[in-house]
Every structure is written in C-alpha cells, then in structure tokens.
Amino acid sequence: MRTNNTKEQILEDNYVMCILTEKQRKATSQENNLQSIIRMLNEEYGFDLTDMERDFNIIYTDPDTGKNKKQKIDLAIFEKGKSHDQDFIIRIAIVQDEKIKENDKKKGVIITLENTLAAVASCEFGLWTNGTDIKYLQREEDDFGYDTFSDLSDFPGFGETLDDLNRGDRSHSRKPANDSLIKVFKRSHDYIYGNEGRKKDAFWQLLYLIFCKLYDEKRRFMPLPDGISYRRFFWVGVKEQNTAEGRKAVAERIKKIFIDLKKPDGPFSDVFDGNEAIELTDKGIAFIAGELAKYSFLDASVDVKGLAYETIVSNTLKQEAGQFFTPRNIIKAMVEMMNPTENTRVLDPACGSGGFLIMVLDHVRKQIAEKLYPEITDEVLLAAKYNTPEVNERVREYAENSIFGFDFDPDLKKAARMNMVMAGDGHANIFHVNSLAYPNWEHPTEIQKIEKAINRSLKTMKDDEGVYGNSARGKFDIIFTNPPFGAKVKVDEDIAVKYELSRYSNAPEVLFIEACYNFLKEDGKMAIVLPDGILGNPNTLPVREWILDKFKILASVDLAVEAFLPQVGVQASLLFLQKKSANERNIAHEGEEDYDVFMAIAEKLGKDRRGNPIYLRDEDGAEIIFPVENKYVAYRPEDGKPIVKTRVEKQRVLDDDLPKISKAYMEF
C-alpha cells in the first residue's frame, strides 16, 4: 500500500469513500457491507472495477399488469469491456444491512435476488448478503421454460465456470481479501453455536474443520504414493449442500481427512490427543466446509489469518486470570524492532495463542523469500512466492529448530499449535509448562520433551559448542513476551522464593523479567510488555536497579492507555533489553558504562478506548483521506499465471504511531 499525501481530502464524519465511485457515502451498515462486497468481487473473484456499477436500475415487465417497472440493483457486474447495459449483466449482488434476515418478506433472498435474476435474461448468478450471511443463487430454466433457482456454495469468478469450482484437482482457491476470512470464521462459529447445539465446543469443532482444510492444502506439497496426482478432498460441489446424499458425501470426505491427519505417524499427531472427533451433523459439516473451501489458507497473508483466528480464539478462551491477547500492531512493532533472522532462536515463555511466534515466522518467511528470489523486486509478486514449496520447506525447518513457546494453559498450548500450523507450521515446539516453575514442573514428560527439542535445535543450528546441559536456560537469542500481570494473578510462594527479585515483589510480571533473563544467552535480547508501575513506582526502584545491573537498555516505548482496551485498562510500556556479559557488568560496576537509549511515546495506537479504529485527522479534527495504491495478485484464467493488478482508492489511514517508531528505531 502506498499513499500520496500531497492530494489529501477531508472525509465528513460518519461517511466512507466508495471505492467504485470515489464519492462520499454515509457510513451505514448497508454501505459498509457494499464496500466489502465490491472489494471481495474485485480482489477475490477477479472482476474489474470498471465492469461494475452500483445502484443500477433494471427495467422489467410486471407479469400482472404488463407495464414496465424499475428495480434497483445494489451492484451489477457486466461482461468485460461491454457497455453498462442491462443485456450485459453477468452477476448481481443484493446487499442489505445487518438487521435484515435472508427470509425477510420484503428484503430477503426470494423477493430481491430471485425476482431480479428472473428479470435479467443475461444473468445466471447472483448473491445476497447482510454482511454476516451470504447466499449464492443460480437461475436456470426448467423443461417448460420456467425459472428455477438453486442454492450454490459459491459462484464462478472472472473466467471461471461452475465446472471449475467442482473440480477435485483444482489447486487454486481464492486468496481472501480484507475482512472475508473473519466473516467466514465468525459465520461458521455462529452456525455451530446456534444450529448444532454445541455451545461448549463450537470453537474446537470449527478448529478441527479448519485443520482438515489446512492439511488438504498441504497435501499439494507432500509426496503421494504410487505417483498419484493431487486431488482435493476438502471441497464442496456447488450444489452438494442441497441434498442429503451430497451432504453425506461431503461429511465422509472430510471425516476421512481428520482420521488421516490424527494418525500416530501423521504430520499433526502431536497436536491432537487422538480421541478428538468431528461431531457435527452432515448438514453442519457441509455448510462450514462450503464456507472454508472457497479460500486458500496457505496463500492468505499472516495478518488476514491471524486476525480471523484471534477473533474466534479471544471470544472463546476469555481473558481469565490476567490473560489477554496482545494487539497485532504492538506485536508487529516489537518483532520489527528486534529483527529476528533465520539464525535466531526465539522463545515466548507466555505464548498464549502464539501471536508473537506467528509474527516472527512471517518476518523470517519474507527474508527467506527475498533470498530465494532475489530477481523479484515487486513486493506483491514476491508475496505470491511466500508459499512456494521451496519457501515453505525453509520456513518449516526454521520453525522446527528455532521457534519455541511455553504456556501454563493447556487449551492455549493447543490453540497456539493450531495457529502455528495455519501460519506455516512450526507447531512442534509449543509446550504446556509454567515458565516460572521451569525446570521444576509437575509434568516431567513435558520437561523432557522441551530438553529434547532444545538439544535437537542446538545440534541443527551448530550452536552446541561450549553450551553445557540440555536445559532451555541460557539458550535463546531473542525473547518476545507479554507476561500475565495484575492483582488476580498469584505466584505460588515455593516458586517465587527461587527468584532474586522476589525480595522486592512476588508479582508475576516482575518474576518473568528474571525468568526471561535465565532463558537468554549472553548478549541475547528481550522485548517485553510491562505495566508502567514497574518502571515508575518508588517501591519498585530495586527492580529497576536489578534490570540496569543485568541488562543493557536498548529502547523504551511508552504506550497510550488505549493499548489493551477494551480488554483491560492498564498503562504499559514496551521494554527492549540486552543481557550483559560478565565483563560488561564489571565495567558498569566500575562506573564506566555509557550508552544511548532509544525512547519514544506512542500517543496514538490506531484505536480508541472502545477498540474502534481511529484515523488521521486534520487540525480541525476532520478525517483525512489519501489516494492509496493497492496492488494485489490475480491469476489469469487461461493459464493460472499470477499477474499484478492495481486499484487506486481514496482511503483513511489509521492514526498509529508504532510503524513510525519501529522505523525510527531501525534508523537509530
């Protein structure tokens, strides 16, 4: 995304800029849904903006009176390059606000989409949406010349046919744009919760199906026996959901995938206990599979997948005992500032659902792609190479050897492993362990697994010379973490007493500083989220003195109070530290220590106290819009080769200081 700040304009309050007309529109629920559908049909389905028109009036003959009538279509798509006449419409989109249900007598699917499709002879396919639910229809003529309408799981994009969507050997699904994947995950979760009677395990049932989808995509890169060519199993024929036989066939295909991926010798055997089962009805499996099958999860960006995943994780595994998820912009800034590479062993000792580890994996994936394809200078084309077999293999090796996550909550361990698989694997080194109790923990087998993984990592990275013992202590180059903190979180006295810092405080956030120190190598670096009380209260002065003795301070970034709202109201900072060698500590004790520290204040974090996004405003408080060049990769229908397309939009830009701060730190 590139902005041109010289041509900024003002956006009225509660208005959005239409990407199709470049005119301001009132930001209603319906308008926001329409903008989302325009982006989806452009980026995911390949229809050019020049072949779209919103609020298009069609003329039809009323069968009762014989008179001509007008009806407005929210979005019409025309045959490529043809004039915007009713005779050239090839897709219709009816967009309602979120309160309208699909069976509404005035604005539902039948009265709007079916009637419109019947009135436009050139158009076979249409969609209806209220932003949450989405329905695809096909109009056909029966033997007597009457229109019939069939539900579809999807309709064809530019240059596609229904047969293309039904092909089992089809390797390209759509790459999700903007908020599509969040909506799919939420729609699927709500369906299980509301229609399957599984309120307690809706999240896990959805995750099992997401895993089946991922495994099926990964099979593209796996050697198959006896020279068998790749065929998808995770797909839903466009009309399979419409019959009991079809739904049963979908369920059987997908349950077979789940059995395969859980096998003891399977690639994900260590993610599952083995007794898990997909327990949805055939109808439920077919519905969810129809939603998930549209998209390629491997090709989706980590930001898109991560946000979608965390949306359902955070709604399910609530913020208990001080657990809450670190916002992605904070994670991204911390990872960019520490700049891990392929030679960096990384740990998050309070990894939650794996946000930091995912971002590290993505950061290193980009570096690997740049090394493997130095001739590709276009960022968008390079991004299309992020999931080639060559990049995936290097990323998998890096993750298996170098990325470690510990968490006290066994459910979060499982959630983090699944998140890592979705990001490109590296799930093997996520462990259920109390990092403060390590290496003493009541699950000795888990400790043994950690130490075995550390040994393997040391040998593979040729990092075992001069390193004694197979403990995880003293083995990590970088630690990223947001430890649990708050009055609710208590540390057992028998654990706390083993820490020097317990003389001053038993708060977990204080003890985690020392635990991280123990896990780091000499010169190893740490990026940690800490409540400001540690950095400013008079009674925590001994803690600060301990930090200054043991670490070199690289940077301190003060966060606005909105940082973790609306989850929790805590004033926090990001502290970046480097573990001193014994020699450096001696020099400091002799009073000869002198170095510069990078300091910054992030006054704006792109959201308000309620979690709503905030955008750049002018001196009078009006939102500013900028011309933004959005590039994306489309695939040519004739040969499937990637091409870069560009869409120029007038967009608001988030008011977030963190990208500027991370850039300034790299220059510093």
C-alpha positions in Angstrom: 0.0 0.0 0.0 1.4 3.4 -1.0 -0.2 6.8 0.0 0.2 10.1 -1.8 -0.1 12.6 1.0 0.0 15.6 -1.4 -3.6 15.1 -2.6 -5.3 14.5 0.7 -9.0 15.3 1.1 -11.4 15.7 4.0 -13.9 13.0 4.9 -17.1 14.0 6.6 -17.8 12.5 9.9 -19.7 9.1 9.7 -19.0 8.9 5.9 -17.0 6.4 3.9 -15.4 6.8 0.5 -16.9 4.5 -2.2 -14.0 2.7 -4.0 -16.1 2.4 -7.1 -17.4 6.0 -7.5 -14.9 7.8 -5.3 -17.8 9.7 -3.8 -18.5 10.0 -0.1 -21.4 7.9 1.3 -23.0 7.8 4.7 -21.3 5.0 6.7 -24.4 2.9 7.2 -24.3 -0.9 7.9 -25.5 -1.5 4.3 -22.9 0.9 2.8 -20.1 -0.8 4.7 -21.3 -4.2 3.6 -21.4 -3.0 0.0 -17.8 -1.7 0.1 -16.7 -5.1 1.5 -18.5 -6.9 -1.4 -17.0 -4.6 -4.0 -13.5 -5.4 -2.7 -14.3 -9.1 -2.5 -15.6 -9.4 -6.1 -12.6 -7.3 -7.3 -9.7 -9.0 -5.5 -11.0 -12.5 -4.9 -13.2 -13.1 -7.9 -11.2 -11.0 -10.4 -13.9 -8.7 -11.8 -12.5 -5.3 -12.7 -14.0 -2.2 -11.0 -14.6 -0.7 -14.5 -17.1 -3.6 -15.2 -19.1 -2.8 -12.0 -21.8 -0.3 -11.3 -23.7 0.3 -8.1 -27.3 1.4 -7.7 -28.1 0.2 -11.2 -31.7 0.4 -12.3 -33.1 -2.5 -14.4 -36.4 -2.4 -16.3 -38.7 -5.4 -16.3 -42.3 -6.1 -17.3 -44.7 -6.7 -14.5 -46.4 -10.1 -15.3 -49.7 -8.9 -13.7 -50.1 -5.5 -15.4 -47.9 -5.9 -18.4 -46.4 -2.5 -17.6 -42.6 -1.7 -17.4 -41.2 -1.3 -13.9 -37.8 -0.3 -12.5 -35.9 -2.1 -9.8 -32.5 -1.0 -8.3 -29.6 -3.5 -8.1 -27.1 -2.6 -5.3 -24.2 -3.9 -7.5 -24.2 -5.1 -11.1 -21.2 -6.7 -12.9 -21.1 -6.5 -16.7 -19.4 -8.6 -19.3 -15.7 -7.5 -19.5 -15.3 -4.3 -21.6 -19.0 -4.2 -22.6 -21.3 -1.1 -22.1 -23.2 -0.9 -18.8 -26.5 -2.1 -20.3 -28.9 -4.5 -18.7 -28.3 -7.0 -21.6 -24.7 -7.4 -20.5 -25.1 -8.0 -16.7 -23.4 -11.3 -15.7 -23.5 -11.1 -11.9 -25.9 -9.4 -9.5 -25.3 -8.5 -5.8 -28.1 -7.5 -3.4 -26.7 -6.0 -0.2 -28.7 -5.3 2.9 -27.9 -4.1 6.4 -27.1 -6.5 9.2 -30.6 -6.4 10.7 -32.3 -7.9 7.5 -32.6 -11.7 7.6 -32.5 -13.8 4.5 -36.1 -14.9 4.8 -37.4 -11.3 5.2 -40.7 -10.8 3.4 -39.7 -7.5 1.8 -35.9 -7.5 1.5 -34.9 -11.2 1.8 -33.4 -13.5 -0.8 -36.6 -14.5 -2.6 -38.2 -11.1 -3.0 -35.0 -9.3 -4.0 -32.4 -11.7 -5.6 -34.7 -14.3 -7.2 -37.0 -11.6 -8.7 -34.1 -9.6 -10.0 -32.4 -12.7 -11.6 -35.7 -13.6 -13.2 -35.9 -10.0 -14.7 -32.3 -10.0 -16.2 -32.2 -12.6 -19.0 -28.4 -12.3 -19.4 -27.6 -13.1 -15.8 -27.3 -16.6 -14.4 -25.7 -15.9 -11.0 -26.3 -13.6 -8.0 -25.5 -13.2 -4.4 -27.5 -11.8 -1.4 -25.8 -10.6 1.8 -26.5 -8.7 5.0 -22.8 -8.6 5.9 -23.0 -11.7 8.1 -24.8 -14.2 6.0 -24.1 -14.7 2.3 -26.3 -16.6 -0.2 -25.3 -17.6 -3.8 -28.0 -18.4 -6.3 -28.1 -19.8 -9.9 -31.1 -19.2 -12.2 -31.9 -22.0 -14.7 -34.9 -22.7 -16.9 -36.8 -25.9 -16.5 -38.2 -28.0 -19.4 -41.3 -25.8 -19.5 -39.4 -22.5 -19.8 -40.0 -21.5 -16.1 -37.2 -20.1 -13.9 -35.9 -22.3 -11.1 -33.3 -21.2 -8.5 -30.6 -23.3 -6.9 -28.6 -22.6 -3.8 -24.8 -22.7 -4.5 -21.9 -22.8 -2.2 -20.2 -20.2 -4.4 -20.5 -18.7 -7.8 -17.8 -18.5 -10.6 -15.3 -15.7 -10.7 -14.0 -14.0 -13.8 -13.1 -16.5 -16.5 -14.5 -19.4 -14.4 -17.3 -21.9 -14.9 -19.3 -23.9 -12.4 -17.3 -27.0 -13.6 -14.1 -25.3 -12.5 -15.5 -24.9 -8.9 -16.5 -28.6 -8.9 -13.1 -30.0 -10.0 -11.3 -32.0 -7.4 -7.9 -31.4 -8.9 -8.3 -27.6 -8.7 -5.3 -26.4 -6.8 -6.2 -22.6 -6.6 -8.8 -21.4 -4.2 -9.4 -17.7 -3.7 -7.0 -15.6 -1.6 -9.1 -13.9 1.0 -9.2 -10.1 0.8 -10.0 -7.5 3.5 -12.3 -9.0 6.2 -13.6 -12.0 4.2 -11.9 -14.7 6.4 -13.0 -13.0 9.7 -16.6 -13.2 8.4 -16.2 -16.8 7.3 -14.8 -17.9 10.7 -17.5 -15.9 12.6 -20.3 -17.2 10.3 -19.1 -20.8 10.8 -18.7 -20.4 14.5 -22.1 -18.9 14.9 -23.6 -21.6 12.8 -22.2 -24.4 15.0 -23.2 -22.4 18.2 -26.7 -21.7 17.0 -27.7 -24.7 14.8 -25.7 -27.7 16.1 -26.4 -27.4 19.8 -22.7 -27.4 20.6 -22.3 -24.2 22.7 -19.4 -25.7 24.8 -17.2 -26.9 22.0 -18.2 -24.8 18.9 -14.7 -23.3 18.8 -12.9 -26.7 18.8 -15.3 -28.2 16.2 -14.6 -25.3 13.9 -10.8 -25.7 14.5 -10.9 -29.4 13.6 -12.5 -28.4 10.2 -10.0 -25.6 9.7 -7.3 -28.1 10.3 -8.7 -30.5 7.8 -8.7 -27.7 5.2 -5.1 -26.9 6.0 -4.0 -30.5 5.8 -5.7 -30.9 2.5 -3.9 -27.8 1.1 -0.6 -29.1 2.4 -1.0 -32.4 0.6 -0.3 -30.4 -2.6 3.4 -30.4 -1.4 3.5 -33.9 0.1 4.8 -36.9 -1.9 1.8 -39.0 -2.6 2.2 -42.8 -3.0 2.5 -44.6 -6.4 2.7 -41.4 -8.4 -0.9 -40.4 -7.5 -1.6 -36.8 -8.6 -3.0 -34.3 -6.1 -6.8 -34.2 -5.7 -8.6 -32.1 -3.2 -10.7 -33.9 -0.6 -11.8 -30.7 1.2 -14.2 -29.3 -1.3 -17.9 -28.9 -1.7 -19.6 -29.2 -5.0 -21.6 -26.1 -5.7 -24.9 -27.9 -5.3 -23.8 -30.7 -2.9 -25.3 -29.0 0.1 -28.8 -29.2 -1.4 -29.3 -32.9 -1.0 -28.9 -35.4 1.9 -26.7 -37.6 -0.3 -24.5 -34.6 -1.2 -24.1 -33.5 2.4 -23.3 -37.1 3.4 -20.6 -37.3 0.7 -19.0 -34.0 1.9 -19.0 -35.3 5.6 -17.4 -38.6 4.6 -14.6 -36.9 2.7 -13.8 -34.5 5.5 -14.0 -37.0 8.3 -11.6 -39.2 6.4 -9.1 -36.3 6.2 -9.5 -35.8 10.0 -8.7 -39.5 10.6 -5.6 -39.3 8.4 -4.2 -36.2 10.0 -4.5 -37.6 13.5 -2.7 -40.8 12.7 0.3 -41.5 15.0 2.7 -41.2 12.1 0.8 -38.2 10.6 2.3 -34.7 10.5 -0.1 -33.3 13.2 -0.2 -36.3 15.5 1.4 -34.2 18.3 -1.3 -31.5 18.0 -4.1 -33.9 18.9 -4.7 -36.4 21.8 -6.2 -38.8 19.3 -9.6 -39.0 20.8 -11.0 -35.9 19.1 -13.9 -36.3 16.7 -15.8 -34.1 14.3 -19.3 -34.4 15.8 -21.3 -32.1 13.7 -24.3 -33.2 11.5 -23.7 -33.8 7.8 -25.6 -30.6 7.1 -23.3 -28.7 9.6 -20.1 -30.1 8.1 -21.3 -29.3 4.5 -22.2 -25.7 5.5 -18.9 -25.0 7.2 -16.9 -26.8 4.6 -18.7 -24.8 1.9 -17.6 -21.6 3.7 -14.0 -22.7 4.2 -13.4 -24.4 0.9 -13.7 -21.1 -1.1 -10.4 -19.8 0.3 -6.7 -20.8 0.2 -5.5 -20.6 3.8 -1.8 -21.2 2.8 -1.9 -18.3 0.4 -3.7 -15.9 2.8 -1.4 -13.3 4.5 -0.5 -13.9 8.1 -2.3 -10.7 9.1 -5.5 -11.9 7.5 -5.3 -15.4 9.0 -4.1 -14.2 12.4 -6.8 -11.6 12.8 -9.5 -14.1 11.8 -8.1 -16.8 14.1 -7.7 -14.5 17.1 -11.2 -13.1 16.7 -12.7 -16.5 17.5 -9.9 -17.5 20.0 -10.3 -14.4 22.1 -14.1 -14.7 22.1 -13.8 -18.3 23.3 -10.9 -18.5 25.6 -11.8 -15.4 27.6 -9.3 -13.2 29.4 -9.1 -15.3 32.5 -6.5 -14.9 35.2 -4.9 -11.9 33.5 -4.7 -13.5 30.1 -5.4 -11.1 27.2 -4.1 -11.0 23.7 -1.5 -8.5 22.6 -2.8 -6.3 19.8 -1.2 -7.1 16.4 0.3 -3.7 15.8 2.2 -3.9 19.1 3.4 -7.4 18.2 4.5 -6.3 14.7 6.4 -3.3 16.0 8.3 -5.4 18.6 9.2 -8.0 16.1 10.4 -5.4 13.5 12.5 -3.6 16.1 14.2 -6.9 17.2 14.5 -8.1 13.6 14.9 -11.9 14.1 16.6 -13.8 11.2 16.9 -17.4 10.1 19.8 -17.9 12.6 17.8 -16.6 15.6 16.4 -19.0 18.3 13.2 -17.4 19.7 11.1 -18.0 22.8 7.8 -16.6 24.1 7.5 -18.0 27.7 3.9 -16.9 28.0 2.9 -17.5 24.4 -1.0 -17.5 24.7 -2.4 -18.3 21.2 1.0 -17.7 19.6 0.8 -14.1 18.3 4.5 -13.2 18.7 5.6 -16.6 17.3 3.4 -16.2 14.2 4.8 -12.7 13.6 8.4 -14.0 13.9 7.6 -16.7 11.4 6.1 -14.2 9.0 9.1 -11.9 9.4 11.6 -14.6 8.7 9.4 -16.0 5.8 9.8 -12.7 4.0 13.6 -12.7 4.4 13.7 -16.3 3.1 11.6 -15.4 0.0 13.9 -12.4 -0.7 17.0 -14.7 -0.5 15.4 -17.4 -2.7 14.0 -15.0 -5.3 16.4 -12.0 -5.5 15.3 -11.3 -9.1 11.8 -10.4 -7.9 11.7 -6.7 -6.9 7.9 -6.2 -6.8 6.7 -6.7 -3.3 3.3 -8.1 -4.4 4.8 -10.7 -6.8 7.3 -11.6 -4.1 4.4 -12.1 -1.6 2.9 -14.6 -4.2 6.1 -16.7 -3.7 5.7 -16.9 0.1 4.1 -20.3 -0.1 6.2 -22.0 -2.8 7.4 -25.5 -1.8 11.0 -24.1 -1.5 10.0 -21.2 0.9 7.7 -23.5 2.9 10.4 -26.1 3.4 12.9 -23.5 4.7 10.2 -21.9 6.9 9.3 -25.3 8.3 12.9 -26.1 9.1 13.4 -22.7 10.7 10.3 -23.0 12.9 11.0 -26.6 13.9 14.6 -25.7 15.0 14.2 -22.2 16.3 10.7 -21.1 17.5 9.6 -22.1 21.0 6.5 -21.2 23.0 5.6 -22.1 26.6 2.2 -21.6 28.2 0.6 -22.5 31.5 -2.8 -23.1 29.9 -3.1 -26.5 28.0 -6.0 -25.1 25.9 -3.8 -22.2 24.8 -1.0 -24.6 24.0 -3.4 -26.4 21.7 -4.7 -23.1 20.2 -1.1 -21.9 19.7 -0.1 -25.1 17.9 -3.0 -24.8 15.6 -2.3 -21.1 14.9 1.3 -22.0 14.1 0.2 -24.7 11.6 -2.1 -22.1 10.0 0.9 -19.7 9.7 3.1 -22.3 8.0 3.9 -24.9 10.6 6.5 -24.9 13.4 3.9 -26.2 15.9 6.3 -28.8 17.4 8.0 -26.6 20.0 4.9 -25.3 21.8 4.8 -26.7 25.3 2.4 -26.8 28.3 4.7 -25.6 31.1 4.8 -23.0 33.9 7.7 -20.9 32.7 8.2 -19.5 36.3 8.5 -23.0 37.7 10.8 -24.3 34.9 12.8 -26.6 35.0 10.8 -27.9 38.0 7.3 -28.8 36.9 4.8 -31.5 37.8 4.8 -32.8 34.2 8.3 -34.3 33.9 7.5 -35.7 30.4 6.8 -32.2 29.1 10.1 -31.0 30.6 11.9 -34.0 28.9 10.2 -33.0 25.5 11.4 -29.4 25.9 15.0 -30.5 26.6 15.0 -33.0 23.7 13.8 -30.2 21.4 16.5 -27.8 22.7 19.2 -30.4 22.1 17.9 -31.0 18.6 17.9 -27.3 18.0 21.5 -26.8 19.3 22.8 -29.5 17.1 21.0 -28.5 13.9 22.0 -24.8 14.3 25.6 -25.9 15.2 25.1 -23.9 18.3 26.2 -26.6 20.9 29.8 -25.7 21.3 30.5 -24.5 24.8 26.9 -24.9 25.9 26.5 -27.2 28.9 23.4 -29.1 29.9 20.3 -29.6 27.9 18.1 -27.2 29.9 16.3 -24.4 28.0 18.1 -21.8 30.2 20.7 -19.7 28.5 19.8 -20.9 25.0 17.7 -18.2 23.4 18.8 -15.3 21.1 15.6 -13.3 21.4 12.6 -13.4 23.8 9.3 -11.8 22.9 6.6 -11.8 25.6 3.6 -10.1 27.2 3.6 -11.9 30.6 0.5 -12.2 32.7 0.1 -9.4 35.2 -2.5 -7.9 37.5 -3.7 -8.4 41.0 -5.7 -11.6 40.0 -2.5 -13.5 39.1 -0.8 -15.1 42.0 2.5 -17.0 42.0 3.0 -19.9 44.4 5.3 -19.0 47.3 7.5 -22.1 46.7 8.1 -20.9 43.1 8.6 -17.2 43.8 11.2 -17.8 46.5 13.6 -19.2 43.9 13.9 -15.7 42.2 16.2 -12.9 43.4 13.5 -10.4 42.5 11.0 -12.0 44.9 12.8 -10.0 47.7 11.1 -6.9 46.2 7.9 -8.3 44.6 6.0 -11.5 44.0 4.1 -10.1 41.1 4.3 -12.4 38.1 5.4 -9.6 35.7 8.4 -8.9 37.9 9.4 -12.6 38.3 9.0 -13.0 34.5 11.8 -10.5 33.9 14.2 -12.7 35.8 12.8 -15.9 34.2 13.5 -14.4 30.8 17.0 -13.3 31.9 17.6 -17.0 32.7 16.4 -18.2 29.3 18.6 -15.8 27.4 22.1 -16.3 26.1 24.8 -13.7 26.9 24.0 -10.8 24.6 20.6 -12.2 24.0 17.8 -9.7 23.5 14.3 -9.4 25.0 11.2 -7.4 24.0 8.7 -7.4 26.8 5.4 -5.7 27.7 5.4 -4.3 31.2 3.0 -2.3 33.3 4.3 1.2 34.0 4.3 0.6 37.7 7.5 -1.4 37.4 9.2 1.4 35.5 7.9 4.3 37.6 6.7 3.5 41.1 9.1 4.4 44.0 8.6 1.0 45.7 9.8 -0.9 42.5 13.1 1.1 42.4 15.1 -2.1 43.4 13.5 -4.0 40.5 14.7 -1.2 38.1 18.2 -1.3 39.7 18.3 -5.1 39.1 17.3 -4.6 35.5 20.0 -2.0 34.9 22.6 -4.3 36.5 21.7 -7.3 34.4 20.7 -5.7 31.1 21.7 -3.0 28.7 18.6 -0.9 27.9 18.1 -0.8 24.1 14.8 1.0 23.9 11.7 2.0 25.9 8.3 2.8 24.2 5.6 4.3 26.4 2.1 3.1 25.2 -1.1 5.1 25.2 -3.7 4.0 27.8 -5.8 2.6 24.9 -3.2 -0.1 24.2 -5.1 -3.0 25.7 -8.6 -1.5 26.0 -11.3 -2.6 25.8 -9.9 -5.9 27.2 -8.1 -4.4 30.2 -7.2 -0.9 31.3 -3.5 -0.9 32.2 -0.9 1.7 31.4 2.0 -0.2 29.9 5.3 0.2 28.1 7.5 -1.9 25.7 11.0 -2.5 27.1 13.8 -3.8 24.9 16.8 -5.2 26.7 20.1 -7.0 26.0 21.6 -9.4 28.5 25.0 -8.2 29.6 28.1 -10.4 29.7 30.0 -10.7 33.0 32.6 -8.3 31.6 30.0 -5.7 30.7 28.6 -5.9 34.2 32.1 -5.4 35.7 32.6 -2.3 33.6 29.3 -1.0 34.7 30.2 -1.6 38.4 33.4 0.4 37.9 31.2 3.3 36.7 32.4 3.4 33.1 29.1 2.5 31.5 27.9 5.0 28.9 25.4 4.3 26.0 22.5 5.8 24.2 18.9 4.5 24.8 16.1 4.9 22.2 13.0 6.3 23.8 9.6 7.0 22.3 6.0 7.7 23.3 3.2 6.1 21.2 0.4 8.6 21.8 -1.9 7.1 19.1 -2.4 3.3 18.5 -5.0 3.3 15.8 -7.9 2.7 18.1 -10.0 4.4 20.8 -10.8 3.2 24.3 -13.7 1.0 23.0 -11.4 -0.6 20.4 -12.9 1.3 17.4 -10.4 2.3 14.8 -9.2 6.0 14.7 -7.9 7.6 11.6 -5.6 10.6 10.8 -7.4 13.9 11.2 -6.5 17.5 10.2 -6.1 20.4 12.6 -9.9 21.0 12.7 -10.5 17.3 13.7 -11.8 16.1 10.3 -10.7 12.7 9.0 -8.3 12.9 6.0 -8.4 10.6 3.0 -5.4 9.9 0.8 -5.1 8.3 -2.6 -3.8 4.8 -1.9 -2.4 2.4 -4.5 -3.5 -1.1 -3.6 -1.7 -3.8 -5.5 -2.9 -7.4 -5.5 -2.1 -10.6 -7.4 -4.7 -12.1 -9.7 -4.4 -15.4 -11.7 -5.0 -15.4 -15.5 -8.0 -17.7 -16.3 -6.3 -19.2 -19.4 -3.1 -20.4 -17.7 -3.3 -19.7 -13.9 -0.2 -17.4 -14.1 0.0 -14.6 -11.5 -0.4 -11.0 -12.7 -0.2 -7.8 -10.6 -3.3 -5.6 -10.6 -3.6 -2.2 -9.2 -6.6 -0.4 -7.7 -6.3 3.2 -6.6 -8.6 4.1 -3.7 -9.2 7.1 -1.6 -8.7 5.8 1.9 -8.5 6.7 5.5 -5.2 5.9 7.2 -5.0 4.6 10.8 -3.6 7.1 13.3 -0.9 4.7 14.7 2.5 5.9 15.9 4.0 2.4 16.1 5.1 1.9 12.5 6.9 5.3 12.7 8.5 4.3 16.0 9.8 1.0 14.7 11.2 2.7 11.6 12.9 5.4 13.7 14.4 2.7 16.0 15.9 0.8 13.0 17.5 4.1 11.8 18.7 4.8 15.4 
